[in-house]
């Protein structure tokens, strides 16, 4: 299948692209940064999800994964929410090949436990996912994967602070964070194996949402 993933130069997006490539899919990655993947079936596009004029033309993905995102940037809503809308409206609608859309949300969209604009942007993704699911049915599905803590560079401010990290582990029943590869497995399952679930927001956080508390440096 032809897969399009945004934000493939690091973190969850890179892990997801590699996971699909390992399973013989063709992947087109979009990022504002250079490619971090060198593979015969991978095509990288320098593109900004907030600027449709930068979007590559002539691609009709069967699976669309909206992963690109930022945190406490002053542009969280523009990138995390409006960027998802921009990409989805361009590549999922009017595309007869589309089978599945997966939006990468966040536990913050469920709990509100984050920076204000970030939480709002991810909460918007939950609602937009349901909107897309209704509009794409019956030919395609749309769901969101909403991780809690994931071991990526984005989270280094707390991962590298022993006191904060210990506090987070106290709040997390499973006593660890997910790897980017684990989230990639969920993305693959929801996008490819699943064919009947749609309009759902899957919270994958090791149980932390039940004891939500935003832990970050002062």
Steps between C-alpha positions, in 0.01 A plus 500: 500500500597864454540669838538873574637606839570852625787575735727210399838652586489391865299340778172321439481602134840352421419182693168464319660549159761235576233261629300529176814468287595179682163361390560579132285812470596810300534805723494871421621711791437873550710712734650848520835331571718283276442127468612273783417180309690350207294226338411404144125525569521826694447841338560812706329834438600825668160645589338712771159375613392861562576600138301308235711658225787272612298177476615250236261446211385182333498271806192298593584312820303197610598572860554850638672548836496849650790507744681834462479706816672748730473596866483840674607681185237772476381317189368179653146548368624600153728197467339230713135563411478717190788307345308174542195662342705638209659165419183295546282725288762491223587130495206308646208671328461473126736201516332179386787287631485611864428216745605635837600820679681489834548820696760512776337672792613499862387399844491877560197518273318273745625644830597863423822439693751690286588846370171680418538532122644151470211346695250700294662394173492134593143525630406640161653197332266272696195686369636537146567126488131431558407760238724337240374152587142606430593672174719218365252221576423257354808481277768573761563522873661756731624457857750667731784349700548709816825416681595597849872510572722383213879474509595763239728804486194724541466378858865530601433788748328255736676182397835654596381639835512224762260669741236571234542158343448328834182704553368398158570136575304534824202612291536226237362160605712308248814681626641578158437700187432355156769482235438665165505151351212389724290793382591409141355152562171656613495728195550203270227297668247783488590602143542164328370206701192676635221541247189557714589735786462865401457835674682377811767669713731236648673606822835317533668630812588218738209601721634847577178685408332355805746697713562801273749761612713707262866471606748741334797715604420836666 
